Amino acid sequence: MYGYKAVVVNNYIQSKVTPFCSEYFAKLPGVTDALVHECPYIFGSYVNGIEQFELNPVTGSVRSVWSNADVSCTSVIPVLSASNDVFYCIGKRSREIEKLRDVFTVEAVDWHTGRSLYHVKLSSSLLYNGLYAGTIIGTEHDIVMGSLAGVIRLSPGNDSMEGSSRTPVELVPCGRSSN
């Protein structure tokens, strides 16, 4: 949320879970109905879609400002950098063309237009799944987010955050400093 605007991310995969989740995962000890529903996310499924809405404080009406059906921010809490009006989240992109596994990414979206500005590839490993973790802007203009493996930090500098393969991305294990 920023001012009277908010962005909503699509977290709705499907009304029923996959056979693996409903038939096998569900039978594991301690697995609740809630975990069965979250199973597709745990194993890396994702959906696309983000949309910005604006509240009119005088009339109480809400209107759609923009939507982007090409960006995924599934199962994470995004963040807005008010200093440059860029919305960041962990997403996932298809790698069908390269015949490789889908890859987790950090997505950067223009707050005013919904246009995808760039993305940074993280990994196809499920350890980079944000699984409802928050995304924050750090004190050094870095992007910090949680993942199944710990904390991920993208730090600025040397073509950082421009989608370049030279972007410094580090996986910082919980409880350890990156320095």
C-alpha positions as a printed NumPy array, in Angstrom:
array([[  0.   ,   0.   ,   0.   ],
       [  1.122,   3.506,  -0.752],
       [ -1.221,   6.452,  -0.363],
       [ -4.618,   5.205,  -1.49 ],
       [ -3.196,   2.516,  -3.775],
       [ -2.494,  -1.162,  -3.144],
       [ -1.184,  -3.995,  -5.298],
       [ -2.742,  -7.442,  -5.045],
       [ -0.793, -10.537,  -6.115],
       [ -2.451, -13.662,  -7.507],
       [ -2.02 , -16.646,  -5.18 ],
       [ -4.841, -18.778,  -6.57 ],
       [ -3.425, -21.828,  -8.327],
       [ -6.524, -23.972,  -8.728],
       [ -9.534, -25.16 ,  -6.817],
       [ -8.098, -28.638,  -6.415],
       [ -4.566, -29.702,  -5.636],
       [ -2.421, -31.967,  -7.791],
       [ -2.655, -35.747,  -7.436],
       [  0.77 , -35.838,  -5.748],
       [ -0.408, -33.358,  -3.131],
       [ -3.835, -34.904,  -2.533],
       [ -2.894, -38.575,  -2.726],
       [  0.646, -38.824,  -1.374],
       [  1.638, -35.659,   0.466],
       [ -1.712, -35.558,   2.3  ],
       [ -1.085, -38.999,   3.805],
       [  2.181, -38.019,   5.501],
       [  2.014, -37.779,   9.313],
       [  1.197, -34.29 ,  10.598],
       [  0.077, -32.881,   7.246],
       [ -3.008, -30.707,   7.734],
       [ -5.635, -29.654,   5.182],
       [ -3.954, -26.241,   5.061],
       [ -0.619, -27.829,   4.124],
       [ -2.299, -29.922,   1.428],
       [ -3.682, -26.695,  -0.076],
       [ -0.199, -25.086,   0.089],
       [  1.472, -28.166,  -1.381],
       [  1.693, -26.81 ,  -4.962],
       [  3.578, -23.728,  -3.702],
       [  5.9  , -25.811,  -1.539],
       [  6.89 , -27.805,  -4.598],
       [  7.309, -24.784,  -6.846],
       [  4.031, -24.233,  -8.701],
       [  3.188, -20.628,  -9.438],
       [  0.69 , -18.368, -11.144],
       [  1.022, -14.981, -12.803],
       [ -0.893, -11.816, -12.151],
       [ -0.626,  -8.592, -10.178],
       [ -3.087,  -5.704, -10.112],
       [ -3.094,  -2.247,  -8.568],
       [ -6.251,  -0.782,  -7.055],
       [ -6.971,   2.756,  -5.869],
       [ -9.436,   3.764,  -3.175],
       [-11.337,   7.025,  -3.629],
       [-11.561,   8.338,  -0.043],
       [-14.481,  10.642,  -0.881],
       [-16.799,   8.112,  -2.523],
       [-15.376,   4.944,  -0.956],
       [-15.2  ,   3.37 ,  -4.404],
       [-12.304,   1.231,  -5.588],
       [-11.026,   1.124,  -9.149],
       [ -8.425,  -0.925, -10.964],
       [ -5.494,   1.249, -12.043],
       [ -3.478,  -1.363, -13.948],
       [ -2.91 ,  -5.107, -14.153],
       [ -0.04 ,  -7.23 , -15.408],
       [ -0.797, -10.861, -16.235],
       [  2.826, -11.642, -17.143],
       [  4.48 , -11.139, -13.749],
       [  4.48 , -13.714, -10.967],
       [  4.669, -12.713,  -7.291],
       [  3.175, -15.956,  -6.037],
       [  3.339, -16.682,  -2.312],
       [  5.422, -13.713,  -1.179],
       [  4.889, -10.374,   0.502],
       [  6.133,  -7.699,  -1.932],
       [  7.647,  -4.308,  -1.119],
       [  7.567,  -0.845,  -2.698],
       [ 10.62 ,   1.389,  -2.839],
       [  9.104,   4.843,  -2.461],
       [ 12.436,   6.433,  -3.473],
       [ 12.196,   5.101,  -7.05 ],
       [  8.556,   3.895,  -7.244],
       [  9.559,   0.294,  -7.973],
       [  7.599,  -2.669,  -6.631],
       [  9.739,  -5.773,  -5.835],
       [  8.831,  -9.4  ,  -5.165],
       [ 10.097, -12.938,  -5.601],
       [  8.491, -14.436,  -8.673],
       [  9.003, -17.32 , -10.998],
       [  9.465, -17.443, -14.756],
       [  8.972, -20.23 , -17.247],
       [ 12.041, -21.656, -18.939],
       [ 10.111, -23.693, -21.533],
       [ 12.133, -22.297, -24.417],
       [ 15.391, -23.497, -22.869],
       [ 13.784, -26.835, -21.848],
       [ 14.973, -26.215, -18.308],
       [ 13.168, -25.962, -14.99 ],
       [ 11.335, -22.76 , -14.146],
       [ 13.489, -20.246, -12.322],
       [ 12.787, -18.162,  -9.211],
       [ 13.382, -14.464,  -9.827],
       [ 13.292, -11.076,  -8.189],
       [ 10.777,  -9.021, -10.154],
       [ 10.904,  -5.226, -10.446],
       [  7.672,  -3.528, -11.573],
       [  6.902,   0.156, -12.166],
       [  4.46 ,   1.232,  -9.416],
       [  2.64 ,   3.72 , -11.665],
       [  2.203,   1.632, -14.839],
       [  2.58 ,  -2.031, -13.826],
       [  5.203,  -2.478, -16.53 ],
       [  7.892,  -5.051, -15.786],
       [ 11.165,  -3.134, -15.519],
       [ 13.545,  -6.056, -15.107],
       [ 14.041,  -9.317, -13.298],
       [ 17.013, -11.022, -11.709],
       [ 17.283, -14.797, -12.03 ],
       [ 17.938, -16.508,  -8.7  ],
       [ 17.784, -20.283,  -9.152],
       [ 15.523, -23.14 , -10.177],
       [ 16.115, -24.739,  -6.765],
       [ 13.064, -24.983,  -4.498],
       [ 15.293, -23.539,  -1.763],
       [ 14.671, -20.111,  -3.357],
       [ 10.895, -20.431,  -2.869],
       [  9.762, -17.424,  -0.806],
       [  6.814, -19.379,   0.683],
       [  5.005, -16.295,   2.08 ],
       [  8.141, -14.555,   3.373],
       [  8.415, -10.786,   3.331],
       [ 10.581,  -8.707,   1.009],
       [ 12.321,  -5.615,   2.399],
       [ 14.567,  -2.827,   1.179],
       [ 17.718,  -2.778,   3.316],
       [ 19.699,   0.207,   4.571],
       [ 22.234,  -0.157,   1.745],
       [ 19.5  ,  -0.147,  -0.959],
       [ 19.741,  -3.915,  -1.087],
       [ 16.74 ,  -6.21 ,  -1.422],
       [ 16.406,  -8.781,   1.334],
       [ 13.881, -11.613,   1.388],
       [ 13.276, -14.906,   3.1  ],
       [ 13.342, -18.277,   1.379],
       [ 13.182, -21.932,   2.329],
       [ 16.998, -21.923,   2.511],
       [ 17.371, -18.749,   4.554],
       [ 17.795, -15.102,   3.67 ],
       [ 18.46 , -13.934,   0.106],
       [ 20.165, -10.583,  -0.398],
       [ 20.588,  -8.669,  -3.677],
       [ 23.084,  -5.907,  -3.222],
       [ 23.531,  -2.888,  -5.51 ],
       [ 26.694,  -2.178,  -7.49 ],
       [ 28.338,  -3.301, -10.729],
       [ 25.226,  -3.613, -12.897],
       [ 23.241,  -4.778,  -9.897],
       [ 19.517,  -5.137, -10.205],
       [ 19.574,  -4.647, -13.963],
       [ 18.93 ,  -8.304, -14.746],
       [ 22.591,  -8.868, -15.579],
       [ 24.197, -12.236, -14.91 ],
       [ 26.837, -10.313, -12.936],
       [ 24.29 ,  -9.163, -10.362],
       [ 25.637, -10.01 ,  -6.907],
       [ 23.136, -12.362,  -5.322],
       [ 24.004, -14.147,  -2.146],
       [ 22.215, -16.709,  -0.078],
       [ 22.901, -15.832,   3.569],
       [ 22.238, -18.75 ,   5.93 ],
       [ 20.066, -17.799,   8.89 ],
       [ 22.053, -16.462,  11.827],
       [ 25.161, -15.584,   9.812],
       [ 26.437, -12.28 ,   8.535],
       [ 27.119, -11.896,   4.825],
       [ 30.504, -10.327,   5.607]])
